């Protein structure tokens, strides 16, 4: 297992987790209604260079793993997270699990700003237990996300939870098992409304890249200089060589009309 960039709390890398500001359950019946900000046209899509999608052959060397910067064991409440819901739903933290159960779009933002080189890691399960939102789809995420023109330290503005309301972010995005578990896609958001650039090689539809009901998987997101990567269970799914990388920003778990369970959240510096 030493050839995988996966750490479940070894003494060499563990720092104290951030203390949650509150505890228990958030039951959120409505989303946050934003004032929509005018998007900035950056024209970055034309200059973007994207690497080829690997088919599970590569592994991240463990030597790249540096100090643990943040973690959440999901045993001290949801205070490290900010929730945006399009429709009625819940985000609960209990017994080592964050559960997101929502009838519409939902973004759950980690409150700390991240700077590269960094790796974000968490385990995730798409739940299928007969619940009204148990659709096994949309294990999605944003990372290194900011609003255009925002100064350092200012998080993305509050949004409604509706997917289109995030178009004007500057961010990296992966949607695994989207469109009712028929697509897995990577995008580089360029801060323009109604523009979510994608190249054909980053639009997957084969069964191997979709979600399996109730199967726990480890997700790893890398932002290290020009290299942007998305890994699942130690296998690289997407690679992006970005000539104008986003070097700071925020992370969000994202889903829609679905139920997810998240555990073992960690953020590491990379060497």
C-alpha atoms as a printed R data frame, in Angstrom:
    type eleno elety resid chain resno       x      y       z
1   ATOM     1    CA   UNK     A     1   0.000  0.000   0.000
2   ATOM     2    CA   UNK     A     2   3.015  2.355   0.108
3   ATOM     3    CA   UNK     A     3   2.619  3.292  -3.554
4   ATOM     4    CA   UNK     A     4  -0.733  4.984  -2.869
5   ATOM     5    CA   UNK     A     5  -1.191  8.521  -1.678
6   ATOM     6    CA   UNK     A     6  -3.676  7.439   0.988
7   ATOM     7    CA   UNK     A     7  -3.209  8.101   4.683
8   ATOM     8    CA   UNK     A     8  -5.707  7.205   7.378
9   ATOM     9    CA   UNK     A     9  -4.065  8.970  10.264
10  ATOM    10    CA   UNK     A    10  -0.519  7.679  10.689
11  ATOM    11    CA   UNK     A    11   1.474  9.431  13.403
12  ATOM    12    CA   UNK     A    12   3.995 10.783  10.882
13  ATOM    13    CA   UNK     A    13   1.504 13.153   9.271
14  ATOM    14    CA   UNK     A    14  -1.273 13.842  11.762
15  ATOM    15    CA   UNK     A    15  -1.880 17.315  13.158
16  ATOM    16    CA   UNK     A    16  -4.801 18.197  15.444
17  ATOM    17    CA   UNK     A    17  -8.065 18.560  13.541
18  ATOM    18    CA   UNK     A    18  -9.732 21.952  13.417
19  ATOM    19    CA   UNK     A    19 -12.306 22.256  16.178
20  ATOM    20    CA   UNK     A    20 -15.877 22.550  14.942
21  ATOM    21    CA   UNK     A    21 -17.740 25.670  16.011
22  ATOM    22    CA   UNK     A    22 -20.975 23.861  16.733
23  ATOM    23    CA   UNK     A    23 -22.315 20.331  16.983
24  ATOM    24    CA   UNK     A    24 -25.118 18.017  15.992
25  ATOM    25    CA   UNK     A    25 -27.327 18.301  12.931
26  ATOM    26    CA   UNK     A    26 -28.052 20.968  10.354
27  ATOM    27    CA   UNK     A    27 -31.552 20.592   8.938
28  ATOM    28    CA   UNK     A    28 -31.780 23.118   6.113
29  ATOM    29    CA   UNK     A    29 -35.139 23.528   4.461
30  ATOM    30    CA   UNK     A    30 -34.197 26.328   2.112
31  ATOM    31    CA   UNK     A    31 -31.147 27.438   0.185
32  ATOM    32    CA   UNK     A    32 -29.397 30.802   0.312
33  ATOM    33    CA   UNK     A    33 -30.762 33.260  -2.246
34  ATOM    34    CA   UNK     A    34 -27.801 35.117  -3.809
35  ATOM    35    CA   UNK     A    35 -27.470 38.371  -5.686
36  ATOM    36    CA   UNK     A    36 -26.003 37.187  -8.943
37  ATOM    37    CA   UNK     A    37 -22.634 38.735  -9.745
38  ATOM    38    CA   UNK     A    38 -21.755 39.638 -13.299
39  ATOM    39    CA   UNK     A    39 -19.364 37.037 -14.655
40  ATOM    40    CA   UNK     A    40 -16.005 38.048 -16.083
41  ATOM    41    CA   UNK     A    41 -15.010 36.755 -19.508
42  ATOM    42    CA   UNK     A    42 -11.468 35.497 -19.149
43  ATOM    43    CA   UNK     A    43 -11.029 33.627 -22.411
44  ATOM    44    CA   UNK     A    44  -8.999 30.976 -20.629
45  ATOM    45    CA   UNK     A    45 -10.636 28.019 -22.306
46  ATOM    46    CA   UNK     A    46  -8.808 28.534 -25.596
47  ATOM    47    CA   UNK     A    47  -5.434 28.443 -23.878
48  ATOM    48    CA   UNK     A    48  -6.101 25.450 -21.694
49  ATOM    49    CA   UNK     A    49  -3.965 22.366 -22.201
50  ATOM    50    CA   UNK     A    50  -5.479 19.169 -20.845
51  ATOM    51    CA   UNK     A    51  -3.664 15.903 -20.283
52  ATOM    52    CA   UNK     A    52  -4.976 12.534 -21.345
53  ATOM    53    CA   UNK     A    53  -7.274 10.505 -19.114
54  ATOM    54    CA   UNK     A    54  -5.474  7.587 -17.546
55  ATOM    55    CA   UNK     A    55  -7.165  4.205 -17.303
56  ATOM    56    CA   UNK     A    56  -6.150  3.296 -13.765
57  ATOM    57    CA   UNK     A    57  -2.529  2.393 -14.487
58  ATOM    58    CA   UNK     A    58  -0.695  5.192 -12.655
59  ATOM    59    CA   UNK     A    59  -0.343  5.661  -8.894
60  ATOM    60    CA   UNK     A    60   0.710  8.724  -6.903
61  ATOM    61    CA   UNK     A    61   4.082  8.095  -5.214
62  ATOM    62    CA   UNK     A    62   3.782  8.214  -1.442
63  ATOM    63    CA   UNK     A    63   6.878 10.432  -1.378
64  ATOM    64    CA   UNK     A    64   4.712 13.330  -2.587
65  ATOM    65    CA   UNK     A    65   2.674 13.316   0.616
66  ATOM    66    CA   UNK     A    66   3.651 16.120   3.011
67  ATOM    67    CA   UNK     A    67   2.201 17.413   6.260
68  ATOM    68    CA   UNK     A    68  -1.482 17.083   7.054
69  ATOM    69    CA   UNK     A    69  -2.951 20.587   7.036
70  ATOM    70    CA   UNK     A    70  -6.582 19.982   7.976
71  ATOM    71    CA   UNK     A    71  -8.930 17.116   8.752
72  ATOM    72    CA   UNK     A    72 -12.456 16.381   9.850
73  ATOM    73    CA   UNK     A    73 -13.384 13.131  11.568
74  ATOM    74    CA   UNK     A    74 -17.068 14.154  11.525
75  ATOM    75    CA   UNK     A    75 -17.407 13.599  15.262
76  ATOM    76    CA   UNK     A    76 -17.483 17.225  16.461
77  ATOM    77    CA   UNK     A    77 -20.355 18.758  14.481
78  ATOM    78    CA   UNK     A    78 -20.579 20.501  11.101
79  ATOM    79    CA   UNK     A    79 -18.812 23.733  12.038
80  ATOM    80    CA   UNK     A    80 -16.037 23.357   9.440
81  ATOM    81    CA   UNK     A    81 -18.580 23.430   6.600
82  ATOM    82    CA   UNK     A    82 -21.007 25.860   4.944
83  ATOM    83    CA   UNK     A    83 -24.076 24.451   3.182
84  ATOM    84    CA   UNK     A    84 -25.971 25.798   0.169
85  ATOM    85    CA   UNK     A    85 -29.223 24.035  -0.758
86  ATOM    86    CA   UNK     A    86 -31.445 24.562  -3.785
87  ATOM    87    CA   UNK     A    87 -34.378 22.705  -2.201
88  ATOM    88    CA   UNK     A    88 -35.251 21.037   1.079
89  ATOM    89    CA   UNK     A    89 -32.554 18.746   2.397
90  ATOM    90    CA   UNK     A    90 -30.277 17.906   5.290
91  ATOM    91    CA   UNK     A    91 -26.587 17.787   6.030
92  ATOM    92    CA   UNK     A    92 -25.885 15.822   9.204
93  ATOM    93    CA   UNK     A    93 -22.626 15.031  10.997
94  ATOM    94    CA   UNK     A    94 -22.694 12.066  13.326
95  ATOM    95    CA   UNK     A    95 -20.528  9.104  14.265
96  ATOM    96    CA   UNK     A    96 -17.728  9.820  11.804
97  ATOM    97    CA   UNK     A    97 -20.010 10.433   8.802
98  ATOM    98    CA   UNK     A    98 -21.224 13.521   7.004
99  ATOM    99    CA   UNK     A    99 -24.484 12.608   5.279
100 ATOM   100    CA   UNK     A   100 -25.968 14.818   2.579
101 ATOM   101    CA   UNK     A   101 -29.591 14.032   1.694
102 ATOM   102    CA   UNK     A   102 -31.119 16.495  -0.730
103 ATOM   103    CA   UNK     A   103 -33.966 16.764  -3.221
104 ATOM   104    CA   UNK     A   104 -32.114 19.349  -5.315
105 ATOM   105    CA   UNK     A   105 -28.696 20.853  -5.821
106 ATOM   106    CA   UNK     A   106 -26.376 21.078  -2.837
107 ATOM   107    CA   UNK     A   107 -22.872 22.455  -2.253
108 ATOM   108    CA   UNK     A   108 -21.054 21.860   1.040
109 ATOM   109    CA   UNK     A   109 -18.042 24.177   1.313
110 ATOM   110    CA   UNK     A   110 -15.002 23.581   3.515
111 ATOM   111    CA   UNK     A   111 -14.399 26.879   5.292
112 ATOM   112    CA   UNK     A   112 -10.599 26.998   4.986
113 ATOM   113    CA   UNK     A   113  -8.828 28.512   1.988
114 ATOM   114    CA   UNK     A   114  -6.385 26.074   0.363
115 ATOM   115    CA   UNK     A   115  -3.155 26.867  -1.482
116 ATOM   116    CA   UNK     A   116  -1.167 24.656  -3.820
117 ATOM   117    CA   UNK     A   117   0.618 22.301  -3.812
118 ATOM   118    CA   UNK     A   118  -2.174 20.470  -2.042
119 ATOM   119    CA   UNK     A   119  -4.079 17.202  -2.029
120 ATOM   120    CA   UNK     A   120  -7.660 16.835  -0.747
121 ATOM   121    CA   UNK     A   121  -8.776 13.337   0.248
122 ATOM   122    CA   UNK     A   122 -12.040 11.851   1.462
123 ATOM   123    CA   UNK     A   123 -14.043  8.646   1.321
124 ATOM   124    CA   UNK     A   124 -17.497  8.710  -0.232
125 ATOM   125    CA   UNK     A   125 -20.502  6.415  -0.626
126 ATOM   126    CA   UNK     A   126 -23.481  6.958  -2.946
127 ATOM   127    CA   UNK     A   127 -26.301  5.559  -0.836
128 ATOM   128    CA   UNK     A   128 -28.974  3.179  -2.105
129 ATOM   129    CA   UNK     A   129 -31.232  2.143   0.774
130 ATOM   130    CA   UNK     A   130 -34.677  2.937  -0.582
131 ATOM   131    CA   UNK     A   131 -34.778  6.596   0.468
132 ATOM   132    CA   UNK     A   132 -36.557  9.216  -1.661
133 ATOM   133    CA   UNK     A   133 -33.242 10.733  -2.797
134 ATOM   134    CA   UNK     A   134 -31.244  7.496  -3.129
135 ATOM   135    CA   UNK     A   135 -30.473  7.880  -6.823
136 ATOM   136    CA   UNK     A   136 -26.784  6.830  -6.827
137 ATOM   137    CA   UNK     A   137 -25.509  9.761  -8.847
138 ATOM   138    CA   UNK     A   138 -23.513 12.979  -8.719
139 ATOM   139    CA   UNK     A   139 -20.514 12.520  -6.490
140 ATOM   140    CA   UNK     A   140 -19.208 15.921  -7.546
141 ATOM   141    CA   UNK     A   141 -16.703 18.495  -6.309
142 ATOM   142    CA   UNK     A   142 -15.164 21.917  -6.842
143 ATOM   143    CA   UNK     A   143 -11.619 22.684  -5.755
144 ATOM   144    CA   UNK     A   144  -9.391 25.790  -5.819
145 ATOM   145    CA   UNK     A   145 -12.631 27.743  -6.326
146 ATOM   146    CA   UNK     A   146 -12.826 31.538  -6.136
147 ATOM   147    CA   UNK     A   147 -14.967 34.342  -7.492
148 ATOM   148    CA   UNK     A   148 -13.376 36.372 -10.317
149 ATOM   149    CA   UNK     A   149 -11.517 39.348  -8.927
150 ATOM   150    CA   UNK     A   150 -11.891 38.281  -5.284
151 ATOM   151    CA   UNK     A   151  -8.890 39.118  -3.079
152 ATOM   152    CA   UNK     A   152  -7.009 36.424  -1.211
153 ATOM   153    CA   UNK     A   153  -8.885 35.160   1.825
154 ATOM   154    CA   UNK     A   154 -12.363 35.993   0.525
155 ATOM   155    CA   UNK     A   155 -14.424 32.813  -0.074
156 ATOM   156    CA   UNK     A   156 -16.874 32.397  -2.946
157 ATOM   157    CA   UNK     A   157 -20.083 34.349  -2.380
158 ATOM   158    CA   UNK     A   158 -23.143 32.533  -1.117
159 ATOM   159    CA   UNK     A   159 -25.072 30.867  -3.908
160 ATOM   160    CA   UNK     A   160 -28.467 29.199  -4.212
161 ATOM   161    CA   UNK     A   161 -27.387 25.562  -4.597
162 ATOM   162    CA   UNK     A   162 -28.678 25.433  -8.190
163 ATOM   163    CA   UNK     A   163 -25.935 24.104 -10.478
164 ATOM   164    CA   UNK     A   164 -26.063 26.964 -13.009
165 ATOM   165    CA   UNK     A   165 -25.483 29.496 -10.231
166 ATOM   166    CA   UNK     A   166 -21.864 28.296  -9.959
167 ATOM   167    CA   UNK     A   167 -20.979 28.872 -13.613
168 ATOM   168    CA   UNK     A   168 -19.101 32.102 -12.883
169 ATOM   169    CA   UNK     A   169 -16.606 30.512 -10.506
170 ATOM   170    CA   UNK     A   170 -12.934 30.091 -11.263
171 ATOM   171    CA   UNK     A   171 -12.495 26.458 -10.261
172 ATOM   172    CA   UNK     A   172 -11.717 22.868 -11.130
173 ATOM   173    CA   UNK     A   173 -14.706 20.536 -11.170
174 ATOM   174    CA   UNK     A   174 -15.393 16.833 -11.515
175 ATOM   175    CA   UNK     A   175 -18.852 15.330 -11.720
176 ATOM   176    CA   UNK     A   176 -18.633 11.569 -11.178
177 ATOM   177    CA   UNK     A   177 -21.783  9.647 -12.038
178 ATOM   178    CA   UNK     A   178 -23.694 12.690 -13.239
179 ATOM   179    CA   UNK     A   179 -26.888 12.670 -15.271
180 ATOM   180    CA   UNK     A   180 -28.267  9.756 -13.267
181 ATOM   181    CA   UNK     A   181 -24.950  7.931 -13.243
182 ATOM   182    CA   UNK     A   182 -24.316  8.012 -16.988
183 ATOM   183    CA   UNK     A   183 -21.443 10.520 -17.261
184 ATOM   184    CA   UNK     A   184 -18.195 11.368 -15.460
185 ATOM   185    CA   UNK     A   185 -16.702 14.715 -16.488
186 ATOM   186    CA   UNK     A   186 -13.901 17.118 -15.651
187 ATOM   187    CA   UNK     A   187 -14.103 20.853 -16.283
188 ATOM   188    CA   UNK     A   188 -12.072 23.993 -15.697
189 ATOM   189    CA   UNK     A   189 -14.482 26.784 -14.858
190 ATOM   190    CA   UNK     A   190 -13.391 30.124 -16.356
191 ATOM   191    CA   UNK     A   191 -15.641 32.628 -14.575
192 ATOM   192    CA   UNK     A   192 -18.258 33.022 -17.291
193 ATOM   193    CA   UNK     A   193 -21.991 32.481 -16.923
194 ATOM   194    CA   UNK     A   194 -23.358 29.600 -19.027
195 ATOM   195    CA   UNK     A   195 -19.831 28.503 -19.981
196 ATOM   196    CA   UNK     A   196 -18.453 25.288 -18.491
197 ATOM   197    CA   UNK     A   197 -15.674 24.227 -20.913
198 ATOM   198    CA   UNK     A   198 -15.015 20.553 -21.484
199 ATOM   199    CA   UNK     A   199 -12.938 18.555 -23.957
200 ATOM   200    CA   UNK     A   200 -14.193 15.269 -25.437
201 ATOM   201    CA   UNK     A   201 -11.543 13.187 -23.653
202 ATOM   202    CA   UNK     A   202 -12.844 14.495 -20.324
203 ATOM   203    CA   UNK     A   203 -16.399 13.367 -20.951
204 ATOM   204    CA   UNK     A   204 -16.570  9.693 -19.937
205 ATOM   205    CA   UNK     A   205 -19.536  7.353 -20.196
206 ATOM   206    CA   UNK     A   206 -18.106  3.859 -19.626
207 ATOM   207    CA   UNK     A   207 -19.408  1.852 -16.702
208 ATOM   208    CA   UNK     A   208 -15.983  1.585 -15.070
209 ATOM   209    CA   UNK     A   209 -16.036  5.311 -14.243
210 ATOM   210    CA   UNK     A   210 -19.554  5.393 -12.812
211 ATOM   211    CA   UNK     A   211 -20.739  4.963  -9.210
212 ATOM   212    CA   UNK     A   212 -21.623  1.662  -7.587
213 ATOM   213    CA   UNK     A   213 -24.418  1.623  -5.005
214 ATOM   214    CA   UNK     A   214 -23.189  1.634  -1.389
215 ATOM   215    CA   UNK     A   215 -19.545  1.168  -2.439
216 ATOM   216    CA   UNK     A   216 -17.016  3.154  -0.447
217 ATOM   217    CA   UNK     A   217 -14.342  4.830  -2.561
218 ATOM   218    CA   UNK     A   218 -11.422  7.131  -1.799
219 ATOM   219    CA   UNK     A   219 -11.276 10.380  -3.764
220 ATOM   220    CA   UNK     A   220  -8.089 12.447  -4.091
221 ATOM   221    CA   UNK     A   221  -7.894 15.890  -5.684
222 ATOM   222    CA   UNK     A   222  -4.493 17.335  -6.576
223 ATOM   223    CA   UNK     A   223  -3.530 20.926  -7.345
224 ATOM   224    CA   UNK     A   224   0.239 21.198  -7.671
225 ATOM   225    CA   UNK     A   225   1.575 23.991  -9.867
226 ATOM   226    CA   UNK     A   226   0.389 23.230 -13.410
227 ATOM   227    CA   UNK     A   227  -0.676 19.665 -12.581
228 ATOM   228    CA   UNK     A   228  -4.334 19.124 -11.675
229 ATOM   229    CA   UNK     A   229  -5.522 15.545 -11.036
230 ATOM   230    CA   UNK     A   230  -8.546 13.551  -9.936
231 ATOM   231    CA   UNK     A   231  -7.917 10.094  -8.441
232 ATOM   232    CA   UNK     A   232 -10.299  7.359  -7.350
233 ATOM   233    CA   UNK     A   233  -9.109  4.417  -5.241
234 ATOM   234    CA   UNK     A   234  -5.475  5.057  -6.140
235 ATOM   235    CA   UNK     A   235  -6.083  5.279  -9.893
236 ATOM   236    CA   UNK     A   236  -5.879  8.553 -11.785
237 ATOM   237    CA   UNK     A   237  -9.059  9.269 -13.718
238 ATOM   238    CA   UNK     A   238  -8.269 12.783 -15.003
239 ATOM   239    CA   UNK     A   239  -5.119 14.814 -15.504
240 ATOM   240    CA   UNK     A   240  -4.966 18.457 -16.535
241 ATOM   241    CA   UNK     A   241  -1.859 20.460 -17.453
242 ATOM   242    CA   UNK     A   242  -3.007 24.024 -16.803
243 ATOM   243    CA   UNK     A   243  -0.716 26.803 -18.099
244 ATOM   244    CA   UNK     A   244  -2.596 29.326 -15.915
245 ATOM   245    CA   UNK     A   245  -3.398 27.294 -12.801
246 ATOM   246    CA   UNK     A   246  -5.668 28.307  -9.970
247 ATOM   247    CA   UNK     A   247  -3.250 28.285  -7.062
248 ATOM   248    CA   UNK     A   248  -5.600 29.062  -4.159
249 ATOM   249    CA   UNK     A   249  -9.260 28.673  -3.374
250 ATOM   250    CA   UNK     A   250 -11.928 26.640  -1.660
251 ATOM   251    CA   UNK     A   251 -13.173 23.051  -1.817
252 ATOM   252    CA   UNK     A   252 -16.798 21.947  -2.022
253 ATOM   253    CA   UNK     A   253 -18.568 18.623  -2.123
254 ATOM   254    CA   UNK     A   254 -21.342 18.950  -4.672
255 ATOM   255    CA   UNK     A   255 -24.379 16.814  -5.496
256 ATOM   256    CA   UNK     A   256 -27.967 17.030  -6.702
257 ATOM   257    CA   UNK     A   257 -31.093 15.014  -5.859
258 ATOM   258    CA   UNK     A   258 -29.020 12.401  -4.114
259 ATOM   259    CA   UNK     A   259 -27.748 10.992  -0.814
260 ATOM   260    CA   UNK     A   260 -24.025 10.811  -0.054
261 ATOM   261    CA   UNK     A   261 -21.974  9.728   2.957
262 ATOM   262    CA   UNK     A   262 -18.567 11.367   3.366
263 ATOM   263    CA   UNK     A   263 -15.879 10.278   5.843
264 ATOM   264    CA   UNK     A   264 -12.151 10.587   6.627
265 ATOM   265    CA   UNK     A   265 -11.688 14.084   5.191
266 ATOM   266    CA   UNK     A   266  -8.062 15.223   5.057
267 ATOM   267    CA   UNK     A   267  -6.006 17.909   3.352
268 ATOM   268    CA   UNK     A   268  -2.259 17.434   2.813
269 ATOM   269    CA   UNK     A   269   0.541 19.605   1.557
270 ATOM   270    CA   UNK     A   270   2.409 18.019  -1.349
271 ATOM   271    CA   UNK     A   271   6.133 18.052  -1.912
